[in-house]
Amino acid sequence: MSRTDAGVAVVAAAAPESSPIGAVTNATWAWSVRRFARALMWTLPGYAVAYGAVTLGRWDGLAPLPYLENGRVFHLLGWVVAVWLGIMALVALAGLLAAARSRRSAAIGLMVGLTGTVLWLPFAALPADTPVYGLDARTLSLAGAALYSAGWLLAGWAVVHSGLFSKSDGLLLMLAAPMVGVAGQLVGPLQTVGAIFTLAAGIGMSWTAGRFVPSVHATPTARTAAVAAGAKAVSAKVATTGSVN
């Protein structure tokens, strides 16, 4: 077993023979991941709608601190949920681009976005001058928001160079990246503008994702043929190179 097999061979050996799409192989594993990512892709427009709804009419910066100061607990929770949906959208995008030429950019974008979220959320709602290990909450919040924006910037770059989605969708994501992160935290209205750009890109990408991936309602015959073709390709690869990598 290859070191980079990630245990897929073990899963395949232990899988039941009565799986709806046949025995679990690398090909069916990839099919399942792609199917999940395609469904999860609709979290991107959902993220844009949620983010735009909770930031609409905001003219103050330092988001989401004013939610807490003004007793707008539901708006604060909505902002947290919106950021969570954004992370789910990054996961979906990385899954869909796993076999594309820009997969590294998508994966790095996901990791950077996750790092930014972990740094952003704990400090964003604290008073700006709260001391935190020699720094203040505002500085750490801005640093997290900057990383979050960088993650979306890399994701947009991956979309532009993937060859799977429209380049305009990727450019919209890149344009929205600073607005939904660090720039939006400094200037409130930019958050809503970024959400609008993200919504435009998200609708197009979600629709496209449902077209270039084989239908989840494929007939058993089509599934069996796809699995057989994948297994044949893997066998040929192993016979030629001695490895699936």
Order of alpha helices (4+ residues) and beta strands (2+ residues): alpha-alpha-alpha-alpha-alpha-alpha-beta-beta-alpha-alpha-alpha-alpha-alpha
